[in-house]
Amino acid sequence: MTGLTLIVVFVISIIVMVLAISKFKIHPFISIMSVSLLFGLIAGIPLVNVTVDGKTTMGIANVIGAGFSGTFTSIGIVIILGALIGTILESTGAAFKLADMVIKVVGKKRPVLAIQIMGWVVSIPVFCDSGFVILDPIRKALVKRTKVSSVAMSVALSTGLYASHVFIPPTPGPIAAANTLGIGNNLLLVMGLGALASIPALIGAFFYANYVGKKVQSKEDIDIGSITQSYEEIVASYGKLPSGFISLAPIIAPILLMALGSIASMAKMTGAAFSILTFFGTPIIALAVGVIFAVWQLFTIGKLDKFYNITNETLKIVGPILFITAAGGVLGRVIASTQIVAFITANASTIATVGIFFPFLLSAILKTAQGSSTVALTTTAGIVAPLLIPLGLATPVGTALTVIAIGAGAMTVSHANDSYFWVVTNFGGMTPDQGYKTQTTATLIEGICGMLGVFILSLLIL
């Protein structure tokens, strides 16, 4: 199946999936897997592997298996290790110590802004989904400390992470897009313009986070609302809290290691130094180092004997998150195995007349269709590269703005086929239906505001 018929079937499939989850209360895992299978079969993915002229097309079962395992490969262990760090920080009281440190810096009245800015900074070198898992303990502790909406804090953290993830190198997506468009040797320009364009994106997302926090109440909000102890009584129940340095180490160590790994890659280092920095900068290894610091934290307060039970409870909590996230990966893989991307690419010229908005629209379509921001960034860059001259964007500044416009589209929107959607909703204690009202809508607003920033910059400097 190809053409507009395929697009219509895809839209219907997404609607059916949303209704199955929100209206008929079918478990997200079952809903997503079922829709993935049916859509793949209707779209023409063969039942078994087919080889024609030496080229093998995977059958639907293998596509589903690859999508499921691929998600575990990319983020599964990251979620487990990050959640383990978070559970230890909560069990030792270190998360509350970190919350107090944040409050001393930004004040008790601005926790939503604080967590958004924190996410924006952290996600410059760190993938947004890893960043959310790492910073979630601080978010939860700040919610308990300030009694602010958990939903508002989740949306603020998510959008803060997302802005720098798609706009600012050295995250892989913007770097790959810049290289494809021929401006890889001028990443500082891309970083500067990306930082500027992220400001309106952050502002729009900040106001929406505060708004939706008053409209939507997550399970976390309900649980916190039932707590009768004061914050001070909760902290006192832990006894002696870890020091600020020991509390911060499990979080800051992975961030620094991943940042060094990104810098080594961006600087095109070679030799043993590059190998070592790249190894420790891999999210799995960086978070493993964070776990070691967290275990040391348990040791310093005499609670090392609780590590086994903490690990066991963490795995019980993380299991459902992993499987739902992997189901989202299956849907993305199935969509990518159809002719949707090829159809969009073949018809790109029909929307190329809108100038700087063309890369944004194309990237947004690809993002919404297949789920991955990085894939949307890299694919759109490849399509747009030969069109820079007719679009009037062939100058260094114009090319850099094109990268940022693609980034704005690559966050528009995050929904059920995006692993980040499930990370945010599950760790934030929200249902899928609430996820559409919060994460999906917030990324729509953030993407549009980011593109507005790109447009304003284009009027000023092009």
TIKENU-789701 format. One line per 4 residues: for each residue x, y, z of C-alpha. Coordinates in steps of 0.001 Angstrom, whole numbers, plus 500000, padded with zeros to 6 digits. Layout:
N
X,Y,Z | ... $
//
This chain:
462
500000,500000,500000 | 501295,503465,499104 | 500209,507066,498642 | 497432,508914,500381 $
495609,505669,501168 | 498516,504640,503381 | 498471,507998,505164 | 494716,507661,505784 $
495158,504140,507179 | 497957,505406,509413 | 495784,508224,510808 | 492901,505807,511420 $
495294,503409,513184 | 496496,506128,515545 | 492892,507145,516311 | 491949,503512,517008 $
494942,503126,519318 | 494099,506302,521262 | 490457,505233,521644 | 491448,501717,522711 $
493668,503086,525465 | 491612,506045,526686 | 487995,505113,525890 | 487901,501327,526168 $
490624,501073,528846 | 492599,498399,527010 | 496124,498171,528420 | 498571,500343,526436 $
500875,497387,525777 | 498080,495325,524195 | 496653,498315,522318 | 499942,499433,520788 $
501087,495924,519862 | 497720,495076,518280 | 497548,498290,516257 | 501172,497815,515172 $
500435,494317,513879 | 497225,495286,512073 | 498667,498445,510554 | 501763,496585,509373 $
499679,493893,507673 | 497300,496392,506027 | 500250,498555,504914 | 501740,495615,503044 $
504569,494347,505271 | 504946,490673,504216 | 504081,487793,506534 | 507599,486327,506227 $
511002,487575,505061 | 511061,488155,501290 | 514246,488428,499195 | 514098,490122,495797 $
517239,490894,493753 | 519412,490255,496786 | 517456,492682,498993 | 515599,491169,501946 $
512397,492699,503282 | 511610,491617,506844 | 508320,489925,507618 | 505935,491476,510128 $
506994,489183,512981 | 510652,490101,512536 | 509814,493811,512279 | 507911,493617,515566 $
510758,491700,517193 | 513334,494199,515935 | 511293,497145,517202 | 510848,495551,520612 $
514477,494529,521069 | 515746,497786,519580 | 514041,499777,522303 | 515622,497633,524997 $
518991,498085,523312 | 518735,501862,523224 | 517011,502710,526489 | 516069,499585,528483 $
519165,499366,530690 | 519251,503161,530962 | 515757,503135,532488 | 516650,500347,534918 $
519895,501960,536125 | 518369,505424,536295 | 515377,504155,538254 | 517712,502299,540628 $
519632,505513,541305 | 516334,507305,541905 | 515070,504669,544320 | 518303,504824,546335 $
518187,508628,546439 | 514625,508448,547758 | 515345,505712,550297 | 518363,507534,551781 $
516722,510949,551817 | 519328,512296,549374 | 516562,513403,546987 | 515222,515677,549718 $
518711,517021,550339 | 519009,517862,546637 | 515580,519503,546655 | 516647,521757,549517 $
519806,522687,547605 | 517724,523655,544553 | 515297,525674,546691 | 518173,527626,548235 $
519341,528639,544757 | 516057,529493,543006 | 513669,530091,545895 | 510639,528129,547041 $
508228,530026,544774 | 509798,529010,541423 | 510219,525197,541413 | 508577,524761,537973 $
510991,527199,536365 | 513891,525664,538298 | 513242,522115,537093 | 512720,523304,533498 $
516034,525168,533419 | 517728,522210,535108 | 516397,519929,532358 | 517495,522343,529627 $
521072,522403,530934 | 521321,518658,531541 | 520002,517664,528105 | 522662,519609,526189 $
525031,516622,526530 | 522490,513979,527663 | 519589,512341,525806 | 516250,513698,527024 $
514871,510324,528125 | 518030,509558,530128 | 517902,513073,531570 | 514296,512646,532722 $
515120,509391,534480 | 518176,510952,536148 | 516395,514123,537334 | 513084,512510,538294 $
514066,511991,541973 | 514769,515721,542320 | 511446,516509,540622 | 509539,514272,543043 $
511318,515682,546066 | 510603,519244,544910 | 506915,518345,544525 | 506830,517151,548137 $
508902,520104,549303 | 506858,522846,547615 | 503424,521152,547206 | 503391,522297,543553 $
501559,520230,540918 | 503388,517037,539976 | 501974,517332,536448 | 503330,520875,536068 $
506753,519684,537223 | 506727,516687,534860 | 505796,518846,531867 | 508361,521505,532790 $
511148,518937,533164 | 510142,517130,529966 | 510035,520288,527842 | 513221,521698,529336 $
515041,518511,528393 | 513412,518392,524966 | 514379,521932,523960 | 518121,521411,524192 $
517835,517816,522956 | 516625,518923,519498 | 518172,522404,519263 | 521659,522313,520747 $
524625,520077,519834 | 526354,517911,521013 | 523239,515713,521123 | 523440,513413,518067 $
520357,514649,516179 | 521418,518287,515679 | 525010,517227,514973 | 523910,514737,512299 $
521578,517302,510708 | 524311,519952,510706 | 526791,517576,509062 | 524262,516500,506425 $
523511,520133,505576 | 527224,520977,505320 | 527637,523118,508420 | 529197,520517,510694 $
532385,522570,510940 | 530492,525507,512458 | 528652,523894,515352 | 529141,526946,517564 $
526834,528895,515252 | 524241,526111,515451 | 524586,525979,519243 | 524170,529742,519596 $
521127,529983,517343 | 519684,526840,518911 | 519994,528341,522386 | 518235,531521,521210 $
515421,529591,519501 | 514902,527473,522604 | 513939,530544,524664 | 510443,531040,523170 $
509985,527252,523208 | 510755,527177,526933 | 508510,530156,527637 | 505532,528632,525835 $
506059,525284,527549 | 506477,526943,530969 | 503121,528703,530777 | 501421,525558,529521 $
502992,523482,532312 | 501517,525816,534919 | 498156,525835,533131 | 497801,522072,532661 $
499052,521464,536198 | 495815,523047,537427 | 493673,520950,535053 | 495172,517475,535322 $
495854,515554,538531 | 498193,512583,538334 | 498404,509597,540658 | 501426,511276,542192 $
499383,514386,543011 | 496736,512228,544693 | 499326,510295,546713 | 501076,513466,547846 $
497737,515077,548702 | 497008,512203,551090 | 500270,512676,553024 | 499561,513980,556516 $
503191,514449,557565 | 504901,517766,556949 | 507961,517909,554711 | 510164,518416,557757 $
508660,515335,559452 | 509260,513244,556326 | 512903,514349,556182 | 513337,513726,559929 $
512088,510153,559481 | 515228,509376,557457 | 517498,510283,560343 | 520819,511701,559228 $
520722,512792,555581 | 523738,512298,553273 | 525947,515317,552651 | 525317,517564,549666 $
528284,516149,547727 | 527342,512508,548332 | 523705,513276,547448 | 524707,514978,544203 $
527365,512493,543047 | 525015,509762,541642 | 523363,512375,539411 | 526210,514695,538482 $
528721,511901,537714 | 526684,510385,534812 | 525950,513865,533442 | 529628,514845,533465 $
530718,511540,531938 | 528174,511789,529121 | 529157,515418,528547 | 532838,514459,528265 $
531945,511663,525849 | 529987,514106,523672 | 532834,516631,523753 | 535327,513944,522733 $
533136,513003,519782 | 532487,516615,518741 | 536207,517460,518990 | 537005,514390,516856 $
539571,513124,519356 | 541524,509954,518638 | 543588,507390,520498 | 543246,506028,524011 $
541751,509241,525439 | 538908,509117,522909 | 538224,505434,523636 | 538151,505971,527399 $
535954,509077,527275 | 533590,507490,524767 | 533324,504308,526859 | 532519,506137,530090 $
530307,508597,528191 | 528006,505835,526950 | 524721,506272,528866 | 524734,502703,530186 $
528287,502968,531578 | 527776,506522,532846 | 524667,505490,534763 | 526426,502380,536073 $
529009,504730,537598 | 526096,506677,539066 | 524791,503465,540646 | 528208,502877,542243 $
528064,506344,543811 | 524498,505628,544973 | 525595,502349,546603 | 528402,504249,548313 $
525703,506616,549578 | 523907,503667,551184 | 527166,502559,552757 | 527935,505963,554299 $
524618,506042,556181 | 524731,502379,557206 | 521951,501094,554964 | 523942,498906,552552 $
521983,495856,553717 | 518868,497326,552047 | 520430,497351,548577 | 519029,493926,547580 $
515451,494844,548482 | 515796,498271,546827 | 516980,496611,543597 | 514155,494080,543726 $
511479,496740,544241 | 512968,498892,541478 | 512757,496056,538948 | 509103,495463,539872 $
508304,499127,539271 | 510334,499463,536074 | 508993,496314,534377 | 505688,497788,533108 $
507467,500956,531970 | 509955,498939,529929 | 507318,496851,528172 | 505074,499787,527274 $
508098,501758,526053 | 509194,498778,523944 | 505682,498550,522467 | 506053,502179,521378 $
509313,501174,519718 | 507472,498422,517845 | 504950,500906,516462 | 507746,503217,515318 $
509589,500338,513613 | 506449,499117,511863 | 505699,502607,510540 | 509292,503009,509357 $
509015,499688,507501 | 506108,500935,505402 | 506196,503398,502496 | 505152,506412,504587 $
508588,508027,504735 | 509199,507332,501034 | 505845,508905,500137 | 506561,512018,502196 $
510017,512309,500645 | 508690,511925,497104 | 506121,514685,497669 | 508387,517087,499568 $
508407,519576,496687 | 504717,520335,497203 | 505415,522080,500500 | 508842,523489,499638 $
507315,526846,498707 | 506936,527923,502345 | 510615,528789,502851 | 512044,528367,506350 $
508776,526682,507420 | 509366,523819,504957 | 511984,521960,507041 | 509824,522462,510146 $
506686,521025,508526 | 508507,518094,506962 | 510279,517244,510221 | 507027,517539,512196 $
505272,515163,509793 | 508090,512616,510055 | 508304,512996,513847 | 504575,512458,514323 $
504578,509534,511898 | 507479,507475,513215 | 508188,508733,516752 | 511938,509330,516849 $
513188,512924,517020 | 516659,511852,515901 | 515265,510021,512855 | 513127,513068,512011 $
516190,515323,512261 | 518465,513157,510125 | 515862,512191,507514 | 514601,515735,507044 $
518159,517045,506727 | 518815,514582,503920 | 515677,515674,502069 | 516281,519398,502571 $
520018,519426,501730 | 519600,519697,497922 | 516849,522293,498363 | 518831,524891,500355 $
519533,527072,497290 | 515938,527183,495948 | 514727,527820,499515 | 517168,530733,499835 $
518870,529145,502868 | 522295,528272,501447 | 524262,530801,503570 | 525934,529632,506813 $
523328,531463,508909 | 520478,530197,506726 | 521762,526627,506951 | 522144,526863,510731 $
518580,528181,511009 | 517459,525267,508845 | 518972,522858,511381 | 517066,524613,514174 $
513810,524634,512182 | 514202,520887,511646 | 514769,520540,515397 | 511553,522422,516160 $
509665,520022,513920 | 511420,517040,515498 | 509667,517710,518806 | 506225,518142,517219 $
504655,515978,518602 | 505563,513326,521166 | 502851,510668,521389 | 502381,506920,521734 $
505013,505863,519163 | 507707,507855,520997 | 509569,506173,523873 | 509994,509577,525539 $
506190,509871,525819 | 506070,506706,527895 | 509066,507663,530026 | 507427,510987,530961 $
503921,509631,531538 | 504976,506560,533521 | 507586,508230,535689 | 505191,511172,536138 $
502400,508890,537378 | 500058,509794,534501 | 497672,507695,532434 | 498061,507600,528632 $
495003,509827,528283 | 496614,512367,530615 | 499816,511990,528599 | 498063,513275,525472 $
496774,516293,527396 | 500179,517030,528904 | 503210,515681,527040 | 501696,515608,523548 $
500066,519037,523775 | 503114,520556,525494 | 505433,519364,522725 | 503040,520792,520127 $
503140,524192,521848 | 506888,523959,522389 | 507558,523071,518753 | 505387,525894,517420 $
506959,528438,519803 | 510428,527191,518849 | 509607,527617,515159 | 508282,531097,515903 $
511696,531868,517398 | 513391,530567,514247 | 511123,532720,512065 | 511887,535861,514115 $
515618,535123,513886 | 515298,534660,510115 | 513698,538113,509808 | 516528,539668,511802 $
519651,537985,510446 | 518885,536503,507002 $
//
